[in-house]
Amino acid sequence: MAKMLKVGDKAPVFQLPDQDGKTFDMANVLGKTALVLYFYPKSFTSGCTMEAKEFRDMHEEFRKEGAMVVGVSSDDVDTQKRFKAEHQLPFTLLNDEGNKVRDLYGAYGLAHTPGRVTFVIDKEGIVRHVFNSQFSADRHVAEALAVVRQLAQS
């Protein structure tokens, strides 16, 4: 397991299946838009549902500021497809079976449990913000949006 990425680190580029089984390639995003990559423990749990709904409710704000939101968990594709549909999530959810990408980013909580960690990555692929809080699911969106707005102004 890698140490958690920190501000200034180059974000590892990866490919993962999305909720429809199609390949999401981060390399296709770089150079075009900032990326808000949020890792969450498990679909349909109370904290993860609240966090996803907040990202949903603020999704247009992220888009206006030139950022793409992507959620990542180890849930299987079918579970993520149901989670996205049930909560009308307008953004992509990725299946990180085996936690390979979570390992690359070091997105873990206490005792190596899947953490709730949000990374804001600029167009050049540099990590500009990391917010790690298992219990403050409500703060992930506000933290990420503030940084995305700063990036858009610079």
SULGI-V705607 format. One record per helix or strand of 3 or more residues. SS is the DSSP state (hx for helix, st for strand). FROM is the first residue (numbers start at 1). LEN is the number of residues. If there is no record, write none. Layout:
# SULGI-V705607
SS/FROM/LEN
SS/FROM/LEN
This chain:
# SULGI-V705607
st/15/4
st/23/3
hx/26/3
st/34/6
hx/46/12
hx/59/6
st/67/7
hx/77/10
st/92/4
hx/97/9
hx/110/3
st/117/5
st/126/7
hx/139/15
